[in-house]
Amino acid sequence: MAGWRLLDSHVQAANVEGPLHGVTYAAWAKDQDPLAAKSSGILSFLRTAFTEEPPPPVKPRKEQIQYDFAMMAGHVDYIRTYRTSDGGEEMAEIAARNGLKLVPGAWIYSAVEAKQQFGRDAADVNAEETRGLIRMANQNPNVIDRVMVGNENILRWDAQKDDRDNNAVSPAQLIREIRNVKRNVKVPVSTAEPWHVWLRYPELAREVDFLAVHILPYWDEQSSEAPLDYLKNKIKLLRQAYPNKNIIVTEVGWPSNGAERRSPATGLIKRATPAEQAKNVRDMVAWLKSQNIDYFVVEAIDQPWKSYDLEGKAGGYWGLWNADREPKFAWSGAIETFPQWWVWAVWSVVGALPLMALFLWKWRDLAAVGQLAFCGLVALSASAVAYGASVAAGTYMVSGEVIGWAMLAFFLIVSLAMALVQALELVETIWRRHWRREALPAAEMIARQPGDRVWPKVSLHLAICNEPPAMVMQTLDSLAALDYPDFEVIVIDNNTKDPAVWRPVQDYCAQLGERFRFFHFDVMKGFKAGALNYVLGQTAVDARVIGVIDSDYMVRSDWLKAVVPYFDDPKVSYVQAPQDHRDWRDDRFKEMLNWEYAGFFDIGMCLRNEYDAIIQHGTMTLVRKDRMEEMDGWATWCITEDTELGLRLMEKGYGAMYSRERFGHGLTPDHFAGYKKQRFRWAYGAMQIMKAHGGKMMGKATRLTFWQKYHFVSGWLPWFADALNLIFTWAGLAWALAVLLPPLFGLKPVGLPPAEFIVPTIGIFVFKLVYSFGLYANRVNCSFRQSVGASLAGLALTYTVGRAVIYGLATSRLPFMRTPKMDERATLGMALGMARGEAVLMILLWVAALVLWNTSGVIDPEARLWAGFMAVQSLPFTAAVIVSLVNALEQMRHARAAFEPAPATAPVSAGPAMQPAQ
């Protein structure tokens, strides 16, 4: 509540007593758009294209005019209108009944405008307008004491130099219309133009009876003056130029909503807010009254249609009353910047309290700092949603904008929900008082086993496909050295066509003795899962535990003795140990990958273990043989068959155990492309699992606990976030084009996304950095530099994971993709090509951000905020390019080192050494 209260402050402004001299008025109701007739969609377009007859124009409602005039009576003396066709024939009588004066105007159309709106010649339409104006003035002398011919015609003529003949009214044409009206009425006649037009066209000033001046400081991007000073200085210039002319300010005002305007010269920002409108309008009106200058505030009532078709967002918010006919501000006393703060504060509290109460009740054993941190983030998230809702409530929207805002709101809420899931993981991990299911250290677990313990037989399965024989032999050596009394090793090579690749492994297995068996198939359906299912049928009858390792892993001799005892608990169906790597110490690229992997195993898996919800990830896993047989083995339809099996076991009510200790070390991918391919497979497989098991998980036909369901779903959320990020990136680029391109063709650009959505999104990104570095500092045994590298590596996968999720949702099956190891053939060009998709998006986002910054951003600070957001959006793609470059540079360094002679004193290596546990 205190934070919300800070949004409200008090602003002082001049007090205005008594009724206003005048306001400008358009008779359209909130649901009407006078331009809709010429822009109402494809049917209207086709009708106009083939018949050359536009649909009939929208007409104002008489009852609306009556209501509005009665509402304004006593608050204003004069009402200025712009077109006689907008109910002008009836307005004089309605004004008289309500004690109001009228200053009617005749709209002077260009040839193009007349053709578009009426399908007629401009001369006929303008003659009809001016005849109506003359008739009104002559028939209502008690109500009408001056009239206007045209509105900002010369301003448009100046702006349309390339098409003046058809799409603009020239000074000479306008003067002819003015003279015609002057000859036929007995009241003063003028035309309305901005102040600078009167200074530039003295011949126009000579034709009118008074200067009808528009002074609107909001629209002048070049000015760095305060609004009131701007008004005073323009009046001074006009008085100096025309000392004998009466000056009437026929438009003065300020919008209550819209884009901020920045002065390029000084950087002064003009903000369109309710408080700024109240202050500026009150100050300007008070000064005009003190100078006895007649004025008309633009405008009486908000006109939402102007935001859609004419003037950008600000166009619909110049009214003193909103579109629901409610006054926007008081004319005396202090102005509150956000008077409704407490309403939205209450809503944010109502939204946040249930989640905060649930958290405090469920996680009572967390340290107070963690409880406070999470509750604070919940409060911030609820406040962000409530503030966005407050902005939406004060914004006029057509159906298309409602859809756009709904999509942005959905993206914001989903992003905040994902951030809160990560926040829960953060506080649970860092501020947990004790870990209930943490595995014992290997030495302690082995020491606890009695000397006469009977160790169940373990069957270790190793599936290979086109793997380097030397690498597989190292793995077999480490298995042969296991300190375990009863185990076997079955190697199956599937789909390797070259005998020179698989026969050395077959021969090596024979050398290692009867514990090692080898099978080879030229064609084996089902990829790795099919091969493992075949091996399952070849497993020793007396085996009780199945182990799976990858072909590049070298295991510790105490692996089995340290983890097999967990199967003493009959509920435990599988035991999982982390993946780790041994080839990263002299390679920055592989170092980044190593620590990125470590984050998952030291953070996410440890927390999941507390809820018996760990993910089975294949290598270094042990599974009860009878449970595997009950499950009919590995699923061949899923490319992440290991995770799918683990989920099926949990759905049956079986549990699992996780040890954080490193018992095996494999090889990292040599290339960025291999790293991406591996993660694509994982994410795509997760989508296969989600589609196959999602309905079951959400229903009652499963024995999954709530927290098992939660952790499986929350584990998928970051990948969905990457998919949304990719979609949002393309949508952002399209949006930027819609902002930048239309002005080049003389069209109206699309408005920028609301800042209320951009700021929280950037805040979420900042939180994710805090989340990542905070968890790494607390749980992962690496340096800050290494944690930065890990973050870059993880960020670099955003594009790959996003694509995998989208493909996974749209397709049913992709072929299994192995991750190549011990492959060092990449050149610089190849390495850079591995990130070509990310590089294209990075460049597009940078270009869009730079162009926005230097075009729309010159006068619109929100455009620069959007440019900054696009720069933030580019970071995942920039990270991919950086990681790819690091990969290329490291491989080039290794290639150079391979050709350098070894020092004379260097010892001869006997081969890759087993790295100690991390």
Residue pairs with C-beta under 8 A, 6 or more apart in sequence:
1 342
1 345
1 349
3 379
3 383
4 341
4 342
4 344
4 345
4 348
4 383
5 341
5 342
5 345
7 337
7 338
7 341
8 336
8 337
8 338
8 339
8 341
9 336
9 337
9 338
10 334
10 335
10 336
10 337
11 275
11 278
11 279
11 334
11 335
11 336
11 337
12 279
12 334
12 335
13 278
13 279
13 282
13 283
13 335
14 282
14 283
14 285
14 286
14 287
15 282
15 286
15 331
15 332
15 333
16 282
16 285
16 286
16 289
16 331
16 332
17 331
17 332
19 74
19 75
19 76
19 77
20 75
20 76
20 77
20 285
20 295
20 297
21 76
21 77
21 78
21 288
21 289
21 294
21 295
21 296
22 76
22 77
22 78
22 79
22 80
22 101
22 103
22 294
22 295
22 296
22 297
23 72
23 76
23 78
23 79
23 80
23 296
23 297
23 298
23 299
23 300
23 320
24 79
24 80
24 81
24 82
24 250
24 251
24 296
24 297
24 298
24 299
24 300
25 68
25 72
25 79
25 80
25 81
25 299
25 300
25 301
26 81
26 82
26 86
26 299
26 300
26 301
26 303
27 60
27 61
27 64
27 65
27 68
27 81
27 86
27 87
27 91
28 34
28 58
28 60
28 64
28 303
28 305
29 60
29 61
29 64
29 323
30 304
30 323
30 324
30 396
32 58
32 60
32 61
32 305
33 58
33 305
33 308
33 309
34 57
34 58
34 86
34 305
35 305
35 309
35 310
36 58
36 305
37 44
37 54
37 55
37 56
37 57
37 58
37 117
38 44
38 48
38 54
38 55
38 116
38 117
39 309
40 55
44 54
44 55
47 53
47 55
48 54
48 55
52 119
53 119
54 116
54 117
54 118
54 119
57 85
57 117
57 118
59 87
60 86
60 87
62 87
62 90
65 87
65 90
65 91
65 94
66 94
67 325
68 300
68 301
68 325
69 79
69 91
69 94
69 95
69 97
69 98
69 100
70 98
71 321
71 325
72 79
72 98
72 100
72 300
73 98
73 99
73 100
74 99
76 100
76 300
77 100
77 101
78 100
78 101
78 102
78 103
78 294
78 296
79 91
79 95
79 100
79 101
79 102
79 103
79 300
80 102
80 103
80 104
80 105
80 148
80 250
80 296
81 88
81 91
81 102
81 103
81 104
81 105
82 105
82 107
82 148
82 151
83 105
83 106
83 107
83 129
84 104
84 105
84 106
84 107
84 129
84 132
84 133
84 136
85 107
85 128
85 129
85 132
88 104
88 132
88 133
88 136
89 132
89 135
89 136
91 102
91 104
92 102
92 104
92 136
92 139
92 140
92 143
92 144
93 140
95 101
95 102
95 143
96 140
96 142
96 143
100 143
101 143
101 144
101 145
102 136
102 140
102 143
102 144
103 144
103 145
103 146
103 147
103 148
103 250
103 296
104 133
104 136
104 137
104 144
104 147
104 148
105 133
105 147
105 148
105 149
105 150
105 151
105 192
106 126
106 129
106 130
106 132
106 133
106 147
106 148
106 149
106 150
106 177
106 181
107 129
107 150
107 151
108 126
108 129
108 149
108 150
108 151
108 153
108 169
108 173
108 174
108 177
109 117
109 122
109 125
109 126
109 129
109 169
110 122
110 156
110 166
110 167
110 168
110 169
111 121
111 122
111 165
111 166
111 167
112 163
112 166
112 167
113 122
113 167
114 120
114 121
114 122
114 124
114 125
114 126
115 121
115 122
118 125
126 177
130 149
130 177
130 180
130 181
133 147
133 149
133 181
133 185
134 181
134 184
134 185
136 144
136 147
137 144
137 147
137 185
137 186
137 187
138 184
138 185
138 186
141 186
141 187
144 187
145 187
145 188
146 187
146 188
146 189
146 190
146 209
146 210
147 181
147 185
147 187
147 188
147 189
148 189
148 190
148 191
148 192
148 212
148 250
149 174
149 177
149 178
149 181
149 189
149 190
149 191
150 169
150 174
150 177
150 178
150 191
150 192
151 191
151 192
152 192
152 193
152 194
152 197
152 214
153 168
153 169
153 174
153 191
153 193
154 169
154 171
154 174
154 191
154 193
154 197
154 201
154 204
155 193
155 194
155 197
156 168
156 169
157 164
157 168
157 169
157 170
157 171
158 197
158 200
159 168
160 167
160 168
164 170
171 201
171 203
171 204
174 191
174 204
175 203
175 204
175 207
178 189
178 190
178 191
178 207
178 208
179 207
181 189
182 189
182 209
188 209
188 210
189 208
189 209
190 208
190 209
190 210
190 211
190 212
190 248
191 204
191 208
191 212
192 212
192 213
192 214
192 250
192 251
193 201
193 204
193 212
193 213
193 214
194 213
194 214
194 215
194 216
195 213
195 214
195 215
195 234
195 237
195 238
197 204
198 204
198 205
198 211
198 213
198 238
198 241
198 242
199 237
199 238
199 241
202 241
205 211
205 241
205 242
205 245
209 246
210 245
210 246
210 247
210 248
211 238
211 242
211 245
211 246
211 247
211 248
212 248
212 250
213 234
213 238
213 247
213 248
213 249
213 250
213 251
214 249
214 250
214 251
214 252
214 298
215 230
215 231
215 234
215 235
215 249
215 251
215 252
216 251
216 252
216 253
216 298
217 223
217 225
217 227
217 230
217 231
217 254
217 270
217 280
218 227
218 254
218 255
218 261
218 270
218 272
218 314
219 261
220 230
221 261
221 262
221 263
221 264
221 858
221 859
222 263
222 264
222 265
223 230
223 263
224 263
224 265
224 266
224 268
225 233
227 254
227 270
227 280
227 283
227 284
228 280
228 283
228 284
228 287
231 249
231 252
231 284
231 287
231 288
232 287
235 247
235 249
235 291
235 293
238 245
238 247
239 247
247 293
248 293
248 294
248 295
248 296
249 288
249 293
249 294
249 295
249 296
250 295
250 296
251 296
251 298
252 281
252 284
252 285
252 288
252 295
252 296
252 297
252 298
253 277
253 281
253 284
253 297
253 298
253 299
253 318
254 272
254 276
254 277
254 280
254 281
254 284
254 318
255 272
255 277
255 314
255 315
255 317
255 318
256 272
256 273
256 274
256 276
256 277
256 302
256 317
256 318
256 319
256 328
257 272
257 273
257 274
257 313
257 314
257 316
257 317
257 394
257 395
258 272
258 312
258 313
258 314
258 315
258 317
259 272
259 312
259 313
259 314
259 751
259 752
259 860
259 862
259 863
260 269
260 270
260 271
260 272
260 860
260 861
260 862
261 269
261 270
261 272
261 859
261 860
262 268
262 269
262 270
262 858
262 859
262 860
262 861
263 269
263 270
263 859
264 858
264 859
269 861
270 276
272 314
272 317
273 337
274 328
274 329
274 337
274 394
275 335
275 336
275 337
275 338
277 317
277 328
277 329
278 328
278 329
278 330
278 335
279 335
281 297
281 320
282 329
282 331
282 335
285 295
285 297
288 294
288 295
289 295
297 320
298 318
299 318
299 319
299 320
300 319
300 320
300 321
301 319
301 320
301 321
301 322
301 323
301 325
302 316
302 317
302 318
302 319
302 321
302 322
302 323
302 396
303 315
303 316
303 318
303 319
303 323
304 316
304 323
304 396
305 316
306 315
306 316
307 313
307 314
307 315
307 316
307 317
307 396
308 316
308 398
309 748
310 748
312 748
312 751
313 751
316 323
316 396
317 396
319 328
320 327
320 328
320 329
321 327
321 328
322 328
323 396
329 335
340 390
344 386
344 387
344 389
344 390
345 383
345 386
347 386
347 389
348 379
348 382
348 383
348 385
348 386
348 387
349 382
351 382
351 385
351 386
352 378
352 379
352 381
352 382
352 383
355 378
355 420
356 375
356 378
356 379
359 371
359 374
359 375
359 378
359 424
360 371
360 375
363 370
363 371
363 374
363 427
363 428
365 432
365 433
365 434
366 427
366 428
366 431
366 432
366 433
367 431
367 433
369 431
370 427
370 428
370 430
370 431
370 432
371 427
371 431
373 423
373 426
373 427
373 431
374 423
374 424
374 427
377 419
377 420
377 423
377 767
378 420
381 416
381 419
381 420
384 412
384 416
384 760
384 763
385 409
385 412
385 413
385 416
387 756
388 409
388 412
388 754
388 756
388 757
388 760
391 754
391 756
392 405
392 409
395 401
395 405
395 754
397 405
405 754
408 753
408 754
408 757
409 757
411 724
411 728
411 757
411 761
412 757
412 760
412 761
414 721
414 724
415 721
415 724
415 760
415 761
415 764
416 760
416 764
417 717
418 717
418 718
418 720
418 721
419 764
419 767
419 768
421 714
421 717
422 718
422 767
422 768
422 771
423 767
423 771
425 603
425 604
425 607
425 714
425 771
425 775
426 771
426 774
426 775
428 607
429 603
429 606
429 607
429 775
429 778
429 779
430 774
430 775
430 778
435 606
435 610
436 610
437 609
437 610
437 612
437 657
438 606
438 609
438 660
439 445
439 563
439 566
439 609
439 657
439 658
439 659
439 660
439 661
440 448
441 661
442 556
442 558
442 561
442 562
442 659
442 661
442 663
443 558
445 561
445 562
445 563
445 565
446 558
446 561
446 562
448 565
449 561
449 565
455 484
455 485
455 486
455 560
455 561
455 564
456 486
456 543
456 544
456 545
456 564
456 567
457 486
457 487
457 488
457 540
457 542
457 543
457 544
457 545
458 484
458 486
458 487
458 488
458 543
458 544
458 545
458 546
458 547
458 560
458 564
458 622
459 487
459 488
459 490
459 539
459 540
459 543
459 545
459 546
459 547
459 625
460 479
460 487
460 488
460 489
460 490
460 547
460 548
460 549
461 490
461 492
461 532
461 535
461 536
461 539
461 546
461 547
461 548
461 549
462 472
462 475
462 476
462 479
462 489
462 490
462 491
462 492
462 548
462 549
462 550
462 551
463 491
463 492
463 494
463 528
463 531
463 532
463 535
463 548
463 551
464 472
464 491
464 492
464 493
464 494
464 496
464 502
464 505
464 551
465 493
465 494
465 495
465 496
465 528
465 531
465 818
466 495
466 496
466 498
466 501
466 818
467 501
467 505
467 551
467 552
467 821
468 501
468 821
468 822
469 501
469 502
469 504
469 505
469 508
471 551
471 552
471 667
471 821
471 822
472 491
472 505
472 508
472 551
473 504
473 505
473 508
474 554
474 911
474 912
475 549
475 550
475 551
475 552
475 553
475 554
475 555
476 489
476 491
476 505
476 508
476 509
476 512
476 516
477 554
478 553
478 554
478 555
478 556
478 557
478 664
478 914
479 489
479 516
479 549
479 555
480 489
480 512
480 513
480 515
480 516
481 557
482 555
482 557
482 559
482 560
483 557
483 558
483 560
483 561
484 560
484 561
484 564
487 515
487 547
487 560
488 515
488 516
488 517
488 539
488 540
488 543
489 509
489 512
489 515
489 516
489 517
490 517
490 518
490 519
490 535
490 538
490 539
491 505
491 509
491 516
491 517
491 518
491 519
492 518
492 519
492 520
492 521
492 524
492 531
492 532
492 534
492 535
493 502
493 505
493 506
493 518
493 519
493 520
493 521
494 520
494 521
494 523
494 524
494 527
494 528
494 530
494 531
495 521
495 522
495 523
495 524
495 527
496 502
496 520
496 522
497 522
502 520
505 518
506 518
506 520
509 516
509 517
509 518
510 516
510 518
517 538
519 534
519 535
519 538
521 531
521 534
524 530
524 531
524 534
525 636
526 533
526 636
527 636
527 639
527 815
527 816
528 634
528 641
528 816
528 818
529 633
529 634
529 635
529 636
529 638
529 641
530 634
530 636
532 548
532 633
532 634
532 641
533 633
533 634
533 636
536 546
536 628
536 629
536 633
536 634
539 546
539 625
543 625
544 567
544 624
544 625
544 626
545 564
545 567
545 622
545 623
545 624
545 625
546 622
546 623
546 624
546 625
546 628
547 560
547 621
547 622
547 623
548 618
548 619
548 620
548 621
548 623
548 642
549 555
549 619
549 620
549 664
550 618
550 619
550 666
551 821
552 666
552 667
552 821
552 822
553 619
553 620
553 664
553 665
553 666
554 582
554 664
554 665
554 666
554 912
554 914
555 620
555 663
555 664
556 662
556 663
556 664
556 914
556 917
558 663
559 577
559 620
559 663
559 664
560 622
562 659
562 661
562 663
563 575
563 577
563 622
563 657
563 659
563 663
564 575
564 622
566 572
566 575
566 657
567 575
567 622
567 624
569 655
569 657
571 654
571 655
572 624
572 654
572 655
572 656
572 657
573 623
573 624
573 627
573 649
573 654
573 655
573 656
574 616
574 621
574 622
574 623
574 624
574 627
574 646
574 649
574 656
574 657
575 621
575 622
575 656
575 657
575 658
575 659
576 605
576 614
576 615
576 616
576 617
576 620
576 621
576 622
576 646
576 656
576 657
576 658
576 659
577 620
577 621
577 658
577 659
577 661
577 662
577 663
577 664
578 598
578 601
578 602
578 605
578 620
578 659
578 660
578 661
578 662
579 597
579 601
579 617
579 619
579 620
579 664
579 666
580 594
580 597
580 598
580 601
580 662
580 664
580 665
580 666
580 917
580 918
581 590
581 593
581 594
581 597
581 665
581 666
581 667
581 668
582 665
582 666
582 667
582 912
582 914
582 915
583 590
583 667
583 668
583 912
584 590
584 591
584 593
584 594
584 668
585 591
585 915
587 890
587 894
588 789
588 886
588 890
589 672
589 883
589 886
589 887
589 890
589 891
590 668
590 670
590 890
591 786
591 789
592 786
592 789
592 790
592 792
592 793
592 883
592 886
593 668
593 669
593 675
593 793
594 668
595 776
595 780
595 782
595 786
595 787
595 789
595 790
595 793
596 789
596 790
596 791
596 793
596 794
597 668
598 780
598 782
598 790
598 918
599 772
599 775
599 776
599 780
599 790
599 794
601 660
602 660
602 779
602 780
602 781
603 775
603 776
603 779
603 780
604 715
605 614
605 615
605 658
605 660
606 658
606 660
606 779
607 711
608 614
608 615
608 658
608 711
608 715
609 657
609 658
611 705
611 707
611 708
611 710
611 711
612 650
612 655
612 656
612 705
612 707
612 708
613 650
613 705
613 707
613 708
613 710
613 711
613 712
614 646
614 656
614 657
614 658
615 643
615 646
615 715
616 623
616 642
616 643
616 645
616 646
616 649
616 656
617 642
617 643
618 642
619 664
619 666
620 663
620 664
621 642
623 645
623 649
627 649
627 654
628 645
630 652
631 645
631 648
631 649
631 652
634 641
634 642
634 644
634 645
635 641
635 644
635 645
635 648
637 688
637 692
637 813
638 644
638 685
638 688
638 689
638 692
639 681
639 684
639 685
639 688
639 814
639 815
639 816
639 817
640 681
640 682
640 684
640 685
640 686
640 688
640 689
641 685
643 685
643 686
643 689
644 685
644 688
644 689
644 692
644 693
646 656
647 689
647 693
647 712
648 693
649 656
650 656
650 703
650 704
650 708
651 693
651 696
651 697
651 702
651 703
651 704
652 703
653 703
661 917
662 917
662 918
663 917
665 914
665 915
666 821
667 821
667 822
668 675
669 675
669 677
669 678
669 819
669 820
669 821
670 820
670 821
670 822
670 823
670 824
670 826
670 891
671 820
671 823
671 826
671 831
671 834
671 887
672 796
672 831
672 834
672 835
672 880
672 883
672 884
672 887
673 826
673 834
674 819
674 820
674 821
674 823
675 793
675 797
675 819
676 797
676 800
676 834
677 817
677 819
678 817
678 819
679 797
679 800
679 801
679 804
680 800
680 801
680 803
680 804
680 817
681 804
681 816
681 817
681 819
682 804
683 719
683 722
683 800
683 801
683 804
683 805
683 808
684 804
684 805
684 807
684 808
684 814
685 808
686 715
686 716
686 719
686 808
687 804
687 805
687 807
687 808
687 809
688 808
688 812
688 813
690 716
690 808
691 808
691 809
696 702
697 704
697 709
697 712
697 713
698 709
704 712
719 801
719 802
719 804
719 805
720 805
722 797
722 798
722 799
722 801
722 802
722 805
723 801
723 802
723 805
723 806
723 809
724 802
725 798
725 802
725 873
725 876
726 798
726 799
726 802
726 803
726 806
727 802
727 806
728 873
729 841
729 845
729 873
732 845
732 848
732 869
732 870
732 873
733 844
733 845
733 848
735 750
735 752
735 753
736 848
736 851
736 852
736 866
736 870
737 848
738 749
738 750
739 749
739 750
739 751
739 752
739 852
739 856
739 863
740 749
740 848
740 851
740 852
740 855
740 856
741 749
742 748
742 749
742 750
743 749
749 856
752 856
752 860
752 862
752 863
752 866
753 866
755 862
755 865
758 865
758 866
758 869
759 865
761 869
762 868
762 869
762 872
765 872
765 875
769 791
772 787
772 791
772 794
773 784
773 787
773 791
776 782
776 787
776 790
776 791
777 784
777 787
780 787
780 790
781 918
782 790
792 879
792 882
792 883
793 879
793 883
795 875
795 876
795 879
795 880
796 835
796 838
796 876
796 879
796 880
796 882
796 883
796 884
797 880
798 876
798 877
798 879
798 880
799 837
799 838
799 841
799 876
799 877
799 880
807 814
824 891
824 894
824 895
826 834
826 887
826 888
826 891
827 888
827 891
828 888
828 889
828 892
830 888
831 884
831 885
831 887
831 888
831 891
832 839
832 881
832 884
832 885
832 888
834 884
834 887
835 880
835 881
835 883
835 884
838 876
838 877
838 878
838 880
838 881
839 877
839 880
839 881
841 874
841 877
842 874
842 877
842 878
842 880
842 881
845 870
845 871
845 873
845 874
845 877
846 871
846 874
848 867
848 870
849 867
849 868
849 870
849 871
849 874
850 867
852 863
852 864
852 866
852 867
852 870
853 863
853 864
853 867
855 863
856 863
857 863
857 864
857 867
